[in-house]
Amino acid sequence: MEFDFIIVGAGSAGCVLANRLSASGKYTVAVLEAGGKDTYPWIHIPVGYFKTMGNPKTDWSYETEPDPGLNGRAIKWPRGKVLGGSSSINGLLYVRGQAEDYDAWRQLGNAGWSWEDVGPLFKRSESFSGNGDDDIRGREGPLSVSDTTVTREIVDKWLEAAQAAGYKSNPDYNGADQEGVALFQLTTRNGRRCSSAVAYLNPAKSRENLTVMTHCPVERLTFEGKHVTGLIANYKGKQVTMKARREVILSAGALASPQILMVSGVGPGDHLRDHGIEVIHESEGVGQNLQDHLQARPVYKCTTSTINTEVNNIFKQAMIAMQYAATRGGPMAMAASLGTGFLKTREDLEVPDIQFHIQPFSTDKMGTEAHSFDAFTASVLQLRPESAGHLELRSADMRDYPKIYPNYLATKTDCDTLVEGIRIARRISRIAPLTDVITEEHAPGAHIKDDDYDAILNWARDHSTTIYHPTGTCKMGQDKMAVVDERLKVRGVKGLRVADASIMPIIVSGNTNAPSIMIGEKASDLILEDAT
């Protein structure tokens, strides 16, 4: 098997690369997906994340090591195990981040990654059907982005209360200014999920120069000296060697891309040698700089009907299913969250530092059954955490998941920001019209007082969880811990790039799917430029 380009991972960025690199017909392209095809029906129904997360058919189901910042808890980290990667199982929420995020990347020495550079790539990638500035929002791209069509009274009341508290309404938080409260924009098309596979891979599958291989996990890269020649994979139960005439591109995500590098001999030297791996190139930053968004989840009981009780019997479930079949609407067309807010915890901040996800349902723990009573969740996270963790190999075998050390809430700024975010959630809950429908605070609970910083923080440590945004483990930059350069080439070796969320030097201010797709667009431009 020999191709010009081999893409490892058909996720958010990998599907973009498969489409763009094969579009001209000049190059042969293979994309290898360790998971399966995206044929499971629940993948394509927006609310299907309830059926895909935690499902071994569609989710790799990673788990962290016990984390001191979470009072010693280990938590689940879902990752997509299917064409489309995590864009096939995520909450469908479309967020670009702040222009300042990308300007900060540029200020770290990454030429070509400022907002001026990447803004046009976001525009190129999307087909936005809502109201927005056509200078900023795209109308003709492959990725369908739409305003939510599902409404819930409790979410509308939260948005009204937030505005009454002094926070502005901002219907297009993906426009010129992110700050404010709004309903989420979604990666949906006609009431169905528009994953990266649907948007980019499906239109390209029939090209003769594109080969898509599922159930094809990579075992390791192959080298001649420090030049990557291809890789060894397991395909249909057999070990196969594939040659890349031009490049291998790792798009396996922030957990698998650094793991592939390390088992192949690129990473922290002592760590690799501890596992009996020959060091091809010592790169101390591989697996480091792990960043994620940690969400605290205040829950409020209410008198307004919520998803908790709307789906609590077979008759209601049947009615909801018929509504979706007839109209592509109703609860089955609902994203993981309906309302959002990008807010500041302090007036002196230039840009928002927290984000809310307002959900018309509640659980004791994500992935478990909804409460038996009506309630909503005002999930809040810190947009730019200072805390960073790392990955370690468990063994030299790719089948053994890496050890994940998130290192949540390791700095005072992170603790202060999350505590203040919880306090803001509480303040908004005490303002009309929410006061008309909230009966009590279920979590953290009235016994924890607003002025008791330690109690609020301890509750957050006991109950907070990931919102599924691991990034940064093959960071782009110029310093000694940088794994890739500004053209996404792996430093110290030839014929190898990384293009996924792992290259983010600093996590973006918001959900990471849209930025990952942008990274795929940017990488395809860089690769094609260098190929001419």
N, C-alpha and C positions, 0 to 999 in steps of 0.2 A: 504494500500500500504506500503510495507516494503522492503527495499533494504539494502545491505551492505554499499554502497556509493551512495550519492545523489549529483550530480553536478548541480549547478545552473548557467545556461548560456552555450549555445552551440556555443561559439565564438572561437576566435583564440586559446586560451588555453583550453577551455572546451571540444572542439572536440578531442584534443590530449588526455586529461584525459579519456574521454569516451572510446577511443580506447585502451589505454595502461592498464587501470584498468580492462577492460573486457577481455583482450587478453588471460589470462591463463584459463578462465572459472571457476576459484575458487570463484569469487565474483559476486554477483548481483549488477548491476550498473544502475542507472537511470540518465538521463541527461534531464533537464527541460529548454526549450527555451521559453521565453515570446513571441517571434515573431513567424513567420510562417515558412513553408518549403521553401527551396531554389529552387522553381520550376519556378519562374518568368524568362523567357528566357534571359532578359537583364543582369541578374546576371552573367551569364557564358560567355558573350561576353566581352572581355577586355574593350572596350570603353563604356560599359554599365553603368559605374559610373555616366555618364551624365543622365541616366534614373533612377538610384536607389537613389542617394543622393537627399534629399528633397522630396522623394516619401514616403508618409505615410505608404505604404505597406511594405517598406523595410528599412526605416530610422526612428528612434525615434524622430529626429528633435528637439534636445535640443536647447536652446538658453541661452546665458549668461545674467547676469545682466549688466546694463550699467557699463562700466569699465573706471575709471579715466585715465588709461594708453592709452586708445584708444579715448581720448577726449570725454568720456561719451557715446560711442557707445556700443550697445549690438550686438553680432554677433551669427550666427548659428553655432552649434556644431553637425554635423552629427554623428550618431552611428548606427551600423547595427542592424536591427530588423528582423533577419532571421537566419536560420541555417548557421553557419559560422561567425555570428556576423559581425564585421566591415571588416573581411577578405573577405566578400562577396560583399562589396560595395566600398572598398578602391581603391587606384590608382595602385595596383599590384606591388609596388616597394619593392624590397628585399634588406634590409640593416641590417647588424648585429650590427653595432656600433663599437666602438673602444675597444680594449683589456683593455685599461686604465679605461673604464667605469666600467667594472666588477671587476677589481682590486680595484677600489675605493669602490665598495660595500663591498668587503671583508675587506678593511681597516676600515670600519665602524663597524666591528665585526660580519659580516655575513659569518661565516665559510661555505665553500663549494660553494661560488659564485664568486670566482676569475675567470679570463679568463682561467686559466689552468683547472678549474673545468667545466666551461660551454661551452668552445670551442668544446669539443667532443659532446655535446648535439646539438649544431648547425649542426655539421657534421652528426650526426645520423638522424636528422630530414629531411635533404634535399637530393634531387637527382638533382645535378647540371650538366647541359649538356654542359656548356661552358668550356673554357680553364682555369685551375686553379691548384693550388698545391694540390695534392691528400692527403697530410698530413693534410690539413686544410679544404678542400671542400669535401662534401659528394657526393656519386654517387648512393647510394642505398636506400635513405630514402623515406618516403611517399610524401613529399612536393616537387613538381617539380619546379625547378628554372632554368631559361633560359636567355640567352642574348636576347636583343630586336631584333626582325627581321624587325622592321619598321624603316626606316631612313627618315630624312628630311634635305634638303640642309641647311636650316637656322641653325639647331642644329649642323650639321657638321662644319659649319663656326664658330659657337660660340666655339666649342671645339678647333678649330685651332687657333682662336684669343686668347683664354685663354692660350694656350701653347706658343703663341708668346709673351704673357704678362709675361711669366716666370713660369707658373704653369705646373707641369709635367702631362703627360698622365699616367693613372693607370687603365688599363682595368678591373682588379679585385680588386675593393675597398673593397671587403669582404675577401680578402686574408690577408697576413701578415701586410700590411700597407694600411690604408684607404686614405691617402692624395693623391689628384690629381683629374683630370677630366676624365670623361668616359661616355659611354652610360649606362643607368640603366640596372640592372638585374631584372627580373620579375618573379612573381609567376604564371607562365603559363605552360600549357601542351597542345601541339599541337594546339596552337592558341586560347586556351580557358582558362578562369580563373581557377587557382588551389587554391581554398579557403581552409581553414582548414577543412571545411565540406567535400569537395571533397577529400582531401588528407587523412584525418584521420577517419571521421565519416562514409562515404559511405562504405569503406571496412569492417566496423565493424557492420553495421546495422543488418545483418542477424544473429548475435550471439544471442542465446536464453537467455543469461544472461544480455543482454543490452536492456534497454527500453528507447526509445527516445520519448519525449512528447513535442509537439509544442503548441503554444498558451496557455502556462501554466505559467503565471506570479506568482511569489512568493509573498505572503502577509507578512509573517514574519516567523522567526525561532521559534521553540518550545524548552523549557528548562525544565530540572529537576534540580533545584538549578542553578549551573553554568555549567551544562553539556548539550550540544545541543543534543536533542533526535530526531530531524527531522525538519519538517516545515509544514506550511499551505500554500497551493497554490490554485489558481483558475484554474480549468481544465474543459474545455468545458462548462463554465458557472456555474460550481458548485464548492463550496469550498471543498477541500479534504485535509486530514491530511496524511502526509507521515512520516514514521519512518526510521531513518538511524541507522542500527545496529552498524556501525563503525564510519562513519564520514559524515558530510556535507562539501562540498567544494564550496565556492563562486567563480565563474568565470564569473561574470556578467559585468565586466568591471570597469573602474575607476570612473564611475558615479553611477552605480547601486549597486555595491558591498558595498561601504560605506553606501549607503542609506538603504540597507537591514539590515546591522548591526545596524544602528541607530534606525530604526523603531522597531527593535527586542529588543532594550534595551542595546546595546553595543555602547558606544560613549561618547561624552562630557556630563557629568551629568546635568549641568544646562540647556543646550540646549535641552536635551531630556525631562527634567521635564517641560520646557516651553511649550512643545507640548503634555503634559499629558502622556508621555511614562514612564513606570516603568523602572528604571535603574537596569539592571541585572549585568552589569560590567561597571565601569567608565573607559573609554579609550579616553583620550583627543585628541589623534592623528587621530581618525576616521574622514575622510573628510578634513583633513588638508594636507599640503604639495602638493597641486595640482600644477602640472607642465605641461606645454604645449610648443610646438614650434610655434612661431608667425612668419608668413611670410610676408615680404614686396615684392611687385610685380611690379618692373620696367617693362615698356612695350615699345617696339620699333617698329615703323612702318618700313616696308621693302618692297623691290621690288620682293623678292622671294615668291613664292606661299606658303601659309600656310593653315592650317585647316580652318581658318576663311572664306576663299573664296572657298575652295574645296568642301564645303558641303552646298553651298548657293542656290542650286536649286534642285528640285525633280529629274531631270535627273541625276545629279551628285551623289545624294544620292543613286539612284537605281544602278548606276554603282559600287559604293563602296560596296553596299550590295552584288551584284553579285560576286565581287572580293573576298569578305570574304567567301561567300558560296563555292566558287570554290577552294580557296587556303588557307583559314584561315589566310590570310594576308591583307595588306592594312590598311587604317585608322581605321577600326573597330577592328584591333588587337593592337591598340596603347594604351599604358598605360597613366596615367595621366601626366607623364613627360617622356621625352626621354633622355635628357642629365643631368648629375649631376657634381658637383664639391665639394670636401671637402677641404676647403682652410683655410689659417690662415690670420687673420686681422693684426697680428703683427709678425715680424720675431723672436721675443724672445719666442714665444709660442712653446711648445713641440709637440702639436697635433693640427689638425684643429679645429677651433671654429665656422665656418660657413659652411652652405651647400646650394648649388644652385640646383634648379629644373628648367630645361630649357624646355619650353613648346612651340611647334610650333602653338600656338593659343593665343588669348588674349580676355579678357572681362573687363568690368568696375568693375564687382563684381562677384566672384565665384558663380556659380549656375545660372547666367543670360546668355543671348545669347552672342555669339561671336561678336566681332566688324565686321563691314561691310567692313573694309579694311584689307589688309594683315599685320600681326604683330606677334611678338613673345614675350614671357614673360620670364624674367630672375629672377624668384622668389628666394629670399635669406632669410635664417633664421639663428638664433643663435642656435648652437647645445646644449649648456649647460647653459640655463638662470638661473640667480640667483633668479629672482622673483618667488614667489610661492603664489598661491591663496588658496581658500578653498570652500567647499560645505556647505550649510545649508539646513535643512529640510524646506519644505514649510508647511508640515503638517505631521501627523502620518500615513498618507495613502500613500502606495507605488505608487498609481496611480497619485499622485501629484508630478511632476518633482521637483527635488531639485533646490535650488537657486545656481547658479554657479558664483563664483567671481574669475576670472582668475588672476587678479592683474598683468597684463602685464606691461613691461617696468617700473618697480617700482624701479630699481636701476640704478646707473650711468653706471656700466659695461654693463648692458643690452642695454641701450640707445647707448652707445659708439660703441658697437659691431654691432648693427643693422645699425647704420649710416655708419660705415666703410664698411659694407657689401654692402650697396647701392652704395657707392663710388667705390668699386671694380667692381660692375656690370657696372657702367658707364665707368670706365677705359677700361674694356674689350671691350665695345661697340665701342670704339674709335680706335680700332686696326684692321688692315686688317687680314682676308678678310671680317670681318663684316662691315667695313667702305664702302665696295663696294656695299652693299645691304641695309644698314640702311638709311632711308630718314629723320627720326626725332625721338627724344625721346618723346613718347606720354605721359608717366608718369615716374617720377614726372614732367618732362617738363623742357625746357631750362630756364624758368624764375627762377627756383630754382638752385642756383649756388653751385658748389662742396664745396666751403669754408663756406657756410652758414649752419652751424651745426643745428641751431635752426629750420631753414626752412625745412631741410631734415627730422629732427626728427618729426616735426609737420605733415609733409606729411605722414610719416610712421604711426603716431598715427591716422590720419584721414582715412587711406586706408588699413592698414595691417589687416590680418585675420589669423585664425587658419589654420594649415596644418594637423589638426585632430589627435593629439597625446596626449590626456590627460592621465596623469600617476600620481602615487605617493600617492593616497588618503588613502591607507591602508599600509603605508610604513613598510618595513622590517627593523629591527634593534634592538639595545639594549637599546636605550635611552627611556626616559619617554613618548615620542611621538610616539614610534614604536607601530604599531598595531599587527604585526605578528613577530615571531622569525625567525631564519634562516631556520627552517624547515616548515615555512609558517603556523604554528599553531597560531591561534588568542590568544594573551596573555590574561590570566585571565579566560579563559573558556576552556572547554574540548570538543572534538569531532567536532571541526570546524577549517577549514583552508581557506585561500584566495589564489587563484592562477590565477592571471591576471596582467595586466599592473599597477594596483593600488599598487602592492607591491614594485615597484621600489623606492628605497630610493632617487636616483638621476636619472633624465631622461637620457636615453641613447643618444649617439651622432648620431642621424639619425632616420629614420622611425621606428615605434615601432611594426609593425606586426611580423617580424622575432623574435625579443626578446620575444614577448608575447607567441609565439609558443614554444620557448626555455623554458620559465617559465612553460608551460604545461608539457613539457618533464621532467624538473627537479622535479616538484611537483609529477608527477606519480612515479618517482623513490623513492622519500621520503616517499610517502604514502605506496607503496608496501613494502619498507624496514620495516616500522613501523608495518605493518599488519602481518608480519611473526612471 
